[in-house]
Amino acid sequence: MTTPRAALAPRRVPTGAELDVLMRLYGYRFTRTGAVAGAEASTDSADLAGAAALGWPIRVPERLTAGEIFERSLAAAMTLDDDAVLRAFVAGLHSAPRGRQTVISVGWCRHLAAAALAADGMPDCGLSVDAPDGMHDVDVTEELLRLALGWSWNEQPHHYLSDLEAASSEGLPSPTDDDRERLRALLDLIAGLPDGTRPGELEKAVARAKIVPRSDKYQRYGILLGLAEYGVLRGSITPSWDGFVSRREIAEAWTGGPRSDVPPPLSGWRGGIDERKASSLRSL
């Protein structure tokens, strides 16, 4: 079933007045310290009319086949330059939180075209998970809002399409000097931790160091997942930027089981950094 054009969300990450009204409608607010907190979702007709005037459907999912997500994700990723994606990740440490996700989204796409096909005609890449009828209902508005607020994750690839199409459509942010300093501080912190450090201990160390301001636990985990998917933090499986990793391999590598807060490849990290990958980020 094709989603009606009127229900299609823009492919841009909301800012300014758009961000304000979407936060109210989806139940988010900024605290006095600038962090994001939950709030009662607005049902005010003025807010709904304001979002509609800006082109944003509210809680109207786009219904997409796994095959459509696969093809459109590859097409969008092909328009993105690797260095631009990595610069956006650095910008995500402070000036542009939306930059955190794209290193994960692009990593998932990088080696799909050469991967072996499974019985459904696609690689074992995760798009068939939680979609027994082959369809995904994607609230693109909410996904782009969450990108703007700085959350990123790597467990459900059907969520990457919104990010990839927005990045392809409107471009990606570039880091400031302050962002680069935060990256250096983050990498130095990680390199100084003892062997055997676990991801949960790392997240707490990042929180104590206040390297990423106004961030919560899951936003910090998202940044660390980006470092792991790029290969700065080496776990027990191949980083997505270096080769295709099947969902079967990910499931087998899930330290702590599927109830763990931390998915692979970050879950297998036990200290240290890959200096070659770290140097490439420092040079951006």
C-alpha positions, 0 to 999 in steps of 0.5 A, a space after each residue: 500500500 502506498 502512503 498518501 502524499 499528504 501523509 509524507 513528512 519532509 526529509 529535513 531535521 526540524 529546527 527552530 519553530 518547527 522543533 518547538 511545535 513538534 516537541 510539544 506534540 510528541 511530548 518532549 521539553 527542554 529542562 532549565 539545563 538544556 537537557 531533554 525530558 518527557 512532557 505531556 503531549 499537546 493536543 492543542 488545535 493551534 499546535 496541530 494546525 501549526 505542524 500541518 502548515 509546516 508540512 509535518 503529519 503527526 503520528 501518521 506512519 508511512 507504510 513501507 515494504 522491507 524491499 523499499 526501505 532497502 533500495 531507498 536507503 542504498 540510494 540515499 547513502 550513495 549520495 553521501 560523502 564518507 568524510 561528510 558523514 564523519 564530520 557530522 558525527 564530530 559535530 554531533 558531540 555538541 553543536 549539531 546533535 542530529 549528526 550522531 546517527 548518520 555514521 551508524 546509518 551509513 555503516 549499515 549500508 556500506 557493504 549491503 550490495 555485496 552481501 549474500 542474499 537470504 531467502 527473502 531476496 535481501 541480505 540478512 540485514 535486519 529488515 525482516 525482523 519485526 515485520 512478519 508481513 514484510 511491512 514497516 510502519 514508520 513515523 518519519 516525523 517522530 524519527 526526525 524529531 528524535 534525531 534533532 534531539 540527539 538520540 541515535 541507535 543501531 538496532 532496527 535498520 528500518 529507522 535509518 531511512 529517515 536519517 539517510 534521506 534527510 541527510 541526502 536532501 538537506 546535507 549534514 552539519 560540519 563540526 566547530 572547533 569546540 566539537 573537535 576539542 570535545 572529540 579529542 577529550 573523548 578519545 583521550 578519556 577512552 584511551 586512558 581507561 584500563 583494559 577490561 573496562 566495560 561499556 557501562 563503565 565507559 558511559 559513566 566515565 563520559 557522563 562524569 567528564 561532562 564532555 557531551 553537555 545536556 546528554 542523557 544516558 542513551 544519548 551518550 550510548 548512541 555516541 559510543 555506538 557510533 564510535 564502535 560502528 566506525 571501528 574506534 571502539 573494537 568489539 567482538 564483531 566487525 565494525 559495520 564500516 569495515 564489512 557486512 555483519 549479518 543479524 545472525 552474527 549480531 545475535 550471537 555476539 550480544 553480550 548479556 543477551 537481548 535484554 542488555 542495554 548495550 548492543 554489539 559491536 559496543 557490547 563486546 568492547 573491553 577497553 582501548 581504541 583503534 588509533 588509526 580510526 581515531 586519528 582519522 576522526 581527529 583529522 577532520 
